[in-house]
Amino acid sequence: MLYERIVEQLLQEMKDGKRRPGDKLPSIREGAEAFGCSRNTVIRAYGELEQSHRIYAVPQSGYYVAHRSQGREDGRSSEEVQNIIDFVWAGPDRSAMPYRDFQHCMNEAIERYREDMFTYSEGQGLASLQLQLARHLRDLQVFTVPERIYVVTGSQQALNLLVGLPYPNGKLNIVVEQPVHAGMIESLRGFGGEVHGIRYEEGGVDLGQLEALFRDGDIKFFYTVSRFHNPTGYSHTNEARKRMVELAQRYDVYIIEDDYMGDLDGDPRNDPMFAYDPSGRVIYVKSFSKVMLPGLRLGLAVLPDGLRDEFLRAKAAADVHSPLLTQGALEVFLESGMFSAHIGRMREIYRRKAVLLQESYRKYLPPGTTYTGSFSGFYTTIELPAPLRAQAAADYLLQRGVLVDPAQRMYLPEFRQEGVLRLSVSQVEEGLIEPGVRVIADGIRELLRQRTEVVFVERGGNNPSFL
């Protein structure tokens, strides 16, 4: 595939010394022009290199060639290799990934589907995988038949396709929570209708405002992450989920429920919105990237019959079908019971990390700093004291060995916030969480001190009469 050729070329250039540690890579746009491909292809290639630690991303700056401690191909000593506490990368904990188990599943899939790999597969996905997915979804209180399950190349593909489809309700516009993950913001670029935002705060969304939008806004669908929201980490209550489904049924609006981390919710009392929807109004989307292997690039969507033809047509244009080999491997992983055992371990790991993060927040963050609470281990946000800006804070903290993510790009223009940082501890070692938060807290205090000194001087701080 083209993205693999890009990866190979860049790796060879690094090996040959043409791209040295610290060198900046072409931007996504420049890369697309240089390699003669789409931007999505470059994004996928850079993602593969980032996952293997060959490059790293600096928010609002770009991608850079990483230092390598093993082998030190760049000729530098290990002391020169920069160690960074990375609160940005939100993939699964690498130390807990089921590499050997999944290798067995890949080998089994090769044996099982060795003849099928030489032909094109069904666009909706392997029928045998659909069956396993239907069984798996029951544990998440999503009861559906295999025929309504569509295998996609990552849940982001499903969202990207669903944004552009016509819906049976004939409506044109979209409502999304604010903030919302950057992938959804990108999917909305170029969308022809209106995009309305609704704030997602600790108490959930304003249901009165949501009802007004449903009633008057010509809304075709409402996009929500009902638990472990990205970037805040919030979850809706069962009562709120039920109420939102009722509003959608009353005003003929579809709901896209992104349950990308539903597997990490160990509380059986929490139901997805899909469980309250007998009408087919809720479209359920799920990913395996955050709980397994991001490189697997598999997810699913549970769709009503009214969207079937349009969705399959759009997916065929995007990739014909999702990779057969990884579908087969996921099938084996699910049916063997390996997935259930793996998820049990992941829940324990992420909850421990989330508790450590919340305790560190309470212990170290200075007054005037607020933060969101989450026990998923993936996302929380820190709102900086005014007048600090997230990008300036991120740049300052990077110099001190801590990488955090400014969240400006996760807002629609009219909701934009300049003082919010997103953090994930999914890949941060437990012993580094408290020291990392301490650096963040000290950085906030130092930036506030510098700001105060600047204001003091500007207002005549050296003049005794000012005092």
Secondary structure, 3 states (H helix, E strand, C coil): CHHHHHHHHHHHHHHCCCCCCCCECCCHHHHHHHHCCCHHHHHHHHHHHHHCCCEEEECCCEEEECCCCCCCCCCCCHHHCCCCEECCCCCCCHHHCCHHHHHHHHHHHHHHCCCHHHCCCCCCCCHHHHHHHHHHHHCCCCCCCHHHEEEECCHHHHHHHHHHCCCCCCCCEEEEEECCCHHHHHHHCCCCCCEEEEECECCECCHHHHHHHHHHCCEEEEEECCCCCCCCCCCCCHHHHHHHHHHHHHCCCEEEEECCCHHHCCCCCCCCHHHHCCCCCEEEEEECCCCCCHHHCCEEEECCHHHHHHHHHHHHHHHCCCCHHHHHHHHHHHHCCHHHHHHHHHHHHHHHHHHHHHHHHHHHCCCCCEECCCCCCCCEEEECCCCCCHHHHHHHHHCCCEECEECHHHCCHHHCCCCEEEECCCCCCHHHHHHHHHHHHHHHHHHHHHHHHHHHHHCCCCCCCCC
